[in-house]
Structures are given as structure tokens and as C-alpha cells.
């Protein structure tokens, strides 16, 4: 099996993933996963597809992540990992789909409208 290349997106974050068989070295933007994603919640989100498919420590992962915040980046990486694991073994798709890891979250920030302070916030209405 050669290197598998997938991508994942969430809000404005884009993750490009390269997955290959190995000893479990996980790097994000040339840093270790635990140095890049410092909180336990984000580390859990990254490792969730590996835990569900029981493949933790079997693959080396190299990810380039750009745009968005740290949470959006973590969820973009999680989607990319899920897509790569499904490409390796299609039998894992029902498990990952059951936990909602195969669907791309379409929610984006609403644009600011002219004449308003924010997307929905308007100036105070004066009756008289």
C-alpha cells in the first residue's frame, strides 16, 4: 500500500492528509500532534477515527492544515483521517458514519450585510 492522500474541510480550515503504514507517528504542520493540538478534547477528536477502527499506532500521518481556528482545524483533520481509513478498508465506513465522522459539516459564518453592524445585528429602531 502506498501513501493515501485525502483532504478534509470545516468552516474555513482545510486539511491535506498523507497516510501510510508505519509506527503511529502523527505530525501536523511539521509538529507533533500533541504540541499542535494542546487540549485533551482536540487530541481526542484527532484520535477518534483510529480508536473506532482499532488502528491506533498502525499508520504514520502527515497533515498540512491551513485557515480557520484550532477547533475547525482539528475537525478538518478528523474528516480527512476518516476518509483515508475508508479508502483503506471500506468495511469501516458504517462504524465511522454511525459516529458522524464521514459527513462534512456545511455550517459557515454568515456574511456581514451593508448598513448593519454584523450579519444580523441592526442599529436601534427609533419610532419618533
N, C-alpha and C positions, 0 to 999 in steps of 0.2 A: 504494500500500500504506500503510495506516495503522499505528498503533502496535500491536504484538503484546504481549499480557500473558500471562505464564506464571509458574509457581511451581515450586520445587524444594525437596526436603527431604532432610536427612541427620542422623541422631541427633535432637537437639532443635533443630537450626538450620533456619530457614525463610527462603527467598529468594524475593522477589517481583520479577520482571524485566519491564522495559518496553523493547522493542527496536523501533527504527525505522531506516530507511535514513539514512545520514549519512557522516561522515568518520572514524569509528572512535573517538569519544570514549566511554570506558568509565568510569563512575562507580559507586562502591559507597558507600552511606550518605553521599552528598554529598561524597565524597572521590575522588581519582583512584585507580584500581585499584592502581597501584604503591605508593601511600602506605598504602593499607589492607592489602593483602597484600604484606608486605615481602620474604618469602623467594622465591627463584627457583622452588622447587618449587610453591608455591601459585600464582605467576604463570603457570607452565606449565599447571597444572590449569585455570585460568580460560581461557587462550587455546587449549586443546586442541581444542574443537569448531570454532573458527574456522580453525585450521590444517588440520584434517582435511577440512573442506569448502572450503578455499581461499577464505574470505570475510573474511580479516583486513583491517580498515580500511574495510569497506563498511557497517557498521552502528553506530549510536550505542546504547549500552546504559546504562540507569539501573536500579540494583538497590537494593532495601531488604532488608537482611539482619538477622535477629534471632535470638538464642538460640544456645546451643552454643558451641564453641570455634572458633578461627580455621580449623582444617583442615576441620571439619564445615561451616562456612560456605562455604568455597571449593568443596567438593564439592556443596553445595546450589546454588550459583550455576552450577556446571558443568552440572548436570542441567537447570536452568531454561533455560540457553542452548541446550542440545541440543534440548529440547522446542520452543523458539521457532524454531530453524532447520528442524526437521522440519515445523513449521506453514507456514514459508515455502516450502520445497521438499521434498515427500515422497520424492524420489529420494535424498536424503542419509541416509535412515534406515538402510539396510544398512551404510553406512560407519561411522556413529556406533554402531550396535548391535554391530558387529564388535569395536569397541574398548571395549565395555561402558559407554557413556555414556548409554544410554536407560533402563537399569533403576535403580529406586530401591533403595538398599541398606537392607534391612529391619532390620539389626542395631541393637539398642538396649541401653542399660545395664540390667542385671538389677536388680530392686528388692531392697532390704535386707529381710531377714526378722527377725521379732522373736526375741529370745533369742540372736541371733548378732551378731558384731561387724560383719560386712559381708554381702554377698549369699551367699557360700559359706563364709566363714571362721567356724569354730566355736571355742568355748573348749576347752581341752585336756581330754581324757578321762582321768579318774582311775579306775584299776581298783580300788584299795583305799582 
